Amino acid sequence: MRSQSSQHPMFPDATHDEQSRQDFVRAMRLHLMGDMRRTNTYLYKHKLRPAFQQVKARPPRSRTEVRTLMGKDPFTKMWSSLVRTNQEMLYDTVGPSIERQHPNLVAKAKRFCGRGGGTLRLNPDLEVPAYLRAVDIHCKPGGYHTERCENDLFAGAEYDRTVNVYLLGNLGPQNDDIALSIIRWLRCNRPEFKPRAILDMGCTVGHSTIPYGRAWPRADLRAIDVAGPCLRYAHARAEGMRRKVHFSQQNAESTDFPDASFDLVVSHLVLHETSNRAVRNIFRECRRLLRPGGYMLHADGVAHQEDPFDKYMAEWSAHYNNEPFLGTLQDMNLSQVAREAGFAPERIYEMRIPSVHMPRPHSLMEKTNGRGRPSDDRPLWYVIGARK
Ligand SMILES: C[S@@+](CC[C@H](N)C(=O)[O-])C[C@H]1O[C@@H](n2cnc3c(N)ncnc32)[C@H](O)[C@@H]1O
């Protein structure tokens, strides 16, 4: 028996046994990121930090000091090891299921082509940046970009299925919470803003792209990524949903769009997977691409925690889950980077905007308000933005 999601027509299916394995990985992750993760916080606050304080007469000041402490604790070591194992299980479980149905997905993609009116422009000669090639990012075998066969869309289909398990469904049924949160922020705070051309950078399979088309149906909607297999899937997904998006394979650091092409340039969960130099290039490129009065808005989940323990938790994946830039990004002054890219200081926004879908903190992962206190509010997305 096959389970089929009603999410959208391209969504990969799962046989009974595949679904059961994926449910197990999800349940294990839920446990690891719920009660077990909270135990780390408890240990830090009640055992490790007091012990450190006694010796040094001050609390730990940096994520590195917290990491040194936590890295010696047997519970944290066990938790880390289990989270890493769970991540590997995620791909070991979803991968074969996608491989089994890959020919079907390719055939479906062909059938859906033309339904939405969008386009796909690939560039097989595009050089994938070293920061995406150097490691299998968050243990995803082959990363986003590896081409396995003709018409390959494996990496995209696998991403669509794994992201639900990995993020525990917190981004909503269409995995579009970040875009919806940005759109709501724009509608509430800039009601007069009606973009005519929108660019989504690092779109992967288009989870965040589609909501902009729904919010501003007359806008010319473009989305780029460096990863061909994700873009093939993104295009097929959008066409299957009858949404018009023009996808192209491009590096956000340097695109081929003319100057002043867009009123809105966005990215979602992209900055933390790049590099120090790439973030600077991306901000400069955004400024070039924006029309006067246009906005760039980049949302990321983990940037700019303030408490050293929160920073440690946010950078855990840099050390144990192949996301090497997660530590450094938190130490960067992104407002300064935006200034250096040419944006006027009074037009730069560094903010946290409330999530539309994410459950309140107590229900799944422990979240804090950035100063280490439990928060009653909705989880927040960190956004660095600027107006040209
Ligand atoms: C975590 S995923 C982003 C998810 C997606 N934005 C969403 O909201 O569902 C990161 C994506 O950024 C892409 N990416 C990273 N650096 C890029 C760059 N310089 N140019 C274009 N895409 C990039 C990766 O290929 C990957 O698909």
The ligand as an ORCA input file, in Angstrom:
! r2SCAN-3c Opt
* xyz 0 1
  C      18.425     25.372      2.997
  S      18.279     25.542      1.316
  C      17.133     26.912      1.124
  C      15.710     26.553      1.264
  C      14.732     27.386      0.462
  N      15.149     28.751      0.301
  C      13.374     27.334      1.113
  O      12.959     28.341      1.676
  O      12.761     26.269      1.085
  C      19.729     26.365      0.742
  C      19.725     26.514     -0.769
  O      20.559     27.607     -1.113
  C      21.227     27.285     -2.304
  N      22.391     28.175     -2.403
  C      23.405     28.299     -1.533
  N      24.280     29.223     -1.969
  C      23.786     29.704     -3.127
  C      24.226     30.675     -4.054
  N      25.370     31.346     -3.884
  N      23.485     30.916     -5.144
  C      22.323     30.248     -5.353
  N      21.861     29.305     -4.515
  C      22.584     29.038     -3.420
  C      21.547     25.821     -2.156
  O      21.847     25.203     -3.390
  C      20.261     25.305     -1.516
  O      19.365     24.899     -2.485
*
